[in-house]
Amino acid sequence: MILVTGANGLAGSAVIREFVRANVLVRALVRSRAKAQALEAFPTVEVVEGDMLRPETLKNALSEVERVLLISSPNGQMVQTQCTFIDAAKEAGVRHIIKFSGLTTSLDSPFLFSRQHAEISDYLERSGLDWTFLRPSQFATEYLREVPTIVADGAFYLPFEDAKLTPVDMEDVGKAAVALLTQAGHEGKSYMMSGPEALTMRQVAEQISLAIGKNVSYVNVSREDRKRAQLEAGIPSFIVDALDVQTELRRLGNGEEVVHLETHTALGIRPTPFVEFARRHAADFLGTSAWAMAQKEQKHPLGLWDLPRA
Ligand SMILES: NC(=O)c1ccc[n+]([C@@H]2O[C@H](COP(=O)([O-])OP(=O)(O)OC[C@H]3O[C@@H](n4cnc5c(N)ncnc54)[C@H](OP(=O)(O)O)[C@@H]3O)[C@@H](O)[C@H]2O)c1
């Protein structure tokens, strides 16, 4: 059996969707079944409840499992959550863990989440289990966070200056995860994965404009203004500070501007251009989709919109 953790989140739900498309049986770990009704609807998905921080709740989830895709939320407890889970998985007889991390993982990174991913990866490598790392770049879905101002002002406001990023379509990442979880021979390997183009924010705006047939501009703002807006929106200050460090690194060029298509090539996945992602989400960017309407209804502040799941 294959288990995907964080299955109700952005990345996890995209992976589950690709398992459904491939018609391969998968088990999905969620904290609350009540919030996972979309997953329950798929006959090839077995939804199981459990908390990765509480091994005693993971017995059913880990029963008869050979391989796991390890995902949890980027938060202050990510290291504890994933390392506790690795111990429980080993105890239950899991053979191979595929750890979902990011393009820039490093123990000495100034960016909190890069550091945390590196710590967990280190722990996994020393666990005695087989391991594989899946390391995607910035998710293309991150730009859906900008929908409120795209709809209101025809613009989005970020502090990235002329930095280039390589947003990757989660459908591509989901396909890679399915391949790594269902095929042999990926043990001890690391798979970096980005979108096919390095884009400045002005180019991202052009691609969104092209996709939705409406002009969208990029407005550069100062790091201070961005931080103030995020704090006003209610984003916890340690996350705001972490994202500010990430902005600084992106402006300097931290490797996120480098295109990595080697995983697409190795696994036979067609790289999805950003404009194609934006076209698929045109109704979201126009604010007319069911997702956008629901967020507006609930009056979530900018930056705290609950992004659409796959
Ligand atoms: N955003 C990007 O551009 C980007 C790029 C590269 C890599 N990443 C990495 O991708 C990973 C996944 O991000 P995401 O956006 O998919 O996160 P997400 O939407 O927050 O999803 C994470 C899931 O993990 C679950 N989870 C958290 N703690 C748990 C626990 N103790 N037990 C069981 N489940 C738990 C959450 O469950 P609930 O639904 O119950 O809260 C949630 O569904 C992160 O590690 C992030 O660093 C992100």
The ligand as a Gaussian input file, in Angstrom:
#p B3LYP/6-31G(d) Opt

LIG

0 1
 N        4.234000      26.877000      -1.573000
 C        5.272000      26.650000      -2.335000
 O        5.520000      27.382000      -3.319000
 C        6.183000      25.489000      -2.021000
 C        7.221000      25.201000      -2.906000
 C        8.040000      24.095000      -2.647000
 C        7.815000      23.301000      -1.525000
 N        6.819000      23.628000      -0.671000
 C        6.604000      22.731000       0.505000
 O        5.467000      21.954000       0.246000
 C        5.012000      21.392000       1.478000
 C        3.498000      21.285000       1.478000
 O        2.951000      22.561000       1.355000
 P        1.381000      22.747000       1.174000
 O        1.195000      24.113000       0.634000
 O        0.786000      21.576000       0.481000
 O        0.921000      22.739000       2.715000
 P       -0.575000      22.656000       3.239000
 O       -1.554000      23.090000       2.204000
 O       -0.559000      23.337000       4.566000
 O       -0.798000      21.098000       3.440000
 C       -0.159000      20.392000       4.434000
 C       -1.080000      19.335000       4.991000
 O       -0.378000      18.711000       6.073000
 C       -1.333000      18.388000       7.051000
 N       -0.718000      18.316000       8.377000
 C       -0.065000      19.265000       9.060000
 N        0.274000      18.838000      10.285000
 C       -0.186000      17.566000      10.372000
 C       -0.163000      16.577000      11.396000
 N        0.404000      16.822000      12.593000
 N       -0.739000      15.388000      11.144000
 C       -1.351000      15.130000       9.960000
 N       -1.408000      16.012000       8.951000
 C       -0.830000      17.220000       9.169000
 C       -2.351000      19.520000       7.024000
 O       -3.538000      19.002000       7.541000
 P       -4.838000      19.903000       7.868000
 O       -5.533000      20.001000       6.537000
 O       -5.557000      19.145000       8.886000
 O       -4.302000      21.235000       8.355000
 C       -2.399000      19.871000       5.550000
 O       -3.469000      19.257000       4.885000
 C        5.600000      22.279000       2.578000
 O        6.545000      21.530000       3.292000
 C        6.293000      23.410000       1.816000
 O        7.456000      23.844000       2.466000
 C        5.984000      24.678000      -0.895000

